């Protein structure tokens, strides 16, 4: 099993949005830059996240994308399933008559335990906790994938004269 590129990009977007102050709205171009995702591909990912009601889209001059639910209430599992659908390591784990062997197959229980473990780990990782890990500066610098991006609307010293810092650098 491998997480698709679309799921990876959706996770990047959600961590970025979760790291912003509540109610912040971000334009697609800013999300594209912050997450290193091309605009065209990002548009498709954003549509799926909006459809799943994890984020909201707002048109107009102050428009953009924002969290639709509190970041603490959104897990990594929620994001992956918004893009991929339910996690299924094997077809035999689907409800109903998906496999005639599942009642006696020795591998069925192993598949079920592995799937439960994946679901538990992904479900335990909230976007809020992941965003906290990604924060590198209390003055408004947010870094995702080694690319510093200033968060608009976050007060800080010398607001017009700040230079981006990456984790571990001294100012």
N, C-alpha and C positions, 0 to 999 in steps of 0.2 A: 504494500500500500504506500502510495506517495501522495502528499498534498499537492494539488495542482498549483500552477502559477497564479491563477485567479484567486484561489483561497489565500495564498501567501500575500498577494497584493491587498486583498480585503482586510487581512489582519494588520498590515502596515497602516492602512487608512484608519482602521478603528483605534489602533494604539495612538495614532497622531491626534485624532479627534478627542479621545479620552483624556489626553494630556493637556487639552486646552481648558481654560476656565469655563464653567457651566454656562450654557447659552451662546457660546462662541459659534460664529458661522464662518466657514472657510470656503473660498472659491476653489473651483476644480483645478485651476492652474497652480495654486499654492499647494494643493494636495499632490498634484503631479510632481512638482519640484521636491517636496518634502519626502515623498515616498519612492522616488525614482521609478515612477510608472508612467508610461507614455499616455498621453491624453486620450487617445482612442480606446485603448484597453481599459484605462481607468474609468471611462464613461460607462462601459458595460458592467464593471464591478460595482460602481456606485448605484447603477440602476437596480442591481440585484439586492444590494444592501437597503435601498429605499423600499423595494418591494417586500422585503422581509421585515420592514419596520424597525430596523436597528438604527438607521439614520433618517433624517428628513432633508428634503430639498426645498429651497426657497428661491424663487425667481426675483429678478429685479436688481436695482443698484446695490442694495445691501444683502443680496442673495448669496447663496452658497449651500454648503452642507454642514449639518450639525448632528450631534447625538440626539436620537429620538427617545432614548431611555437612559437612566443613569448608568455610567460606566461600570459601577460596581455590580450592576445587575446583568451585565453582558459577559458571557464567558467566551473563551476561545472556541469551545464547542459550538456555541450559538453562531459565531461568525463562519466557521467552516461549514456547518450545516446550511447556512443561508446561501452559500455558493454551491456546495456539493450535494446537498440533500442529506438524509440520515446516514451516519457512519455505519458501513457494513463491510466487515472484513471478508465475508464469504456469503454467497447467495443463500446458503442453508440457514443463515441466521434471520432471514426475513420471516415475518409471520405467515401462517398459512402453509399450503402445500408447495413450498419452494423447493423441497428436496425430499424424495421418498426414503433416503438413507438416514436422515437425521435422528431418527429414534434409536438406531443401533450403531451408528458410525462412531468409532472411537475418537476421531478428530473433532467431531462436533462440539464436544465440551471444551476442548482446547481453544477452538475458534471463539466460542462464547465467552470464555474467560479473558482472552486477549482483547476482544472487542470491549468488554466491560472495563478493562484496565485503560484502554485508550479513551473511552468516553469519560471515565472518572478523572483522568489527568487533564484532559482538555476542558472538562466542565469545572474543574477547580481553579483554573487560571482566569481571573477576571480581567477585563480591559483596564479597570482602574489600577490593579496591581501591576500590570505590564507597563502602563503609562508611567507609573511612579518609578519603575526601574529605568525607563528611557529618559527621564528628566536628568539633565546634567547640570542645571544651574537654577537657582531660585529666583533669578532676575528675569526669566522669560526666555531663555535659550532652550530649545527643544531639539534633541538630536535623534534621528532615526536613520540607521544604516550609514553612520559616519557623515551625515550631511546636516550641518547646523542650519536651523531655520528659526527666525525670530517669530515669536507669537505676537500678533498685533493685539493691542489693547491691554497688555500686561505691563503695569507700571514698573519702572526700574530706574536706577541712578543713571544719569547722563544718557537719557533715552535717545537723543539724536546722535550720540557719539560712540555707541557701543560697537565693539567688533566681536564677531562670533568667536566663541571658545569651544573647543571640543573637550571631552572628558579627559581629565588629568592635566590640562594646561593651566597655567597660573596667570592671573590678571594683575 
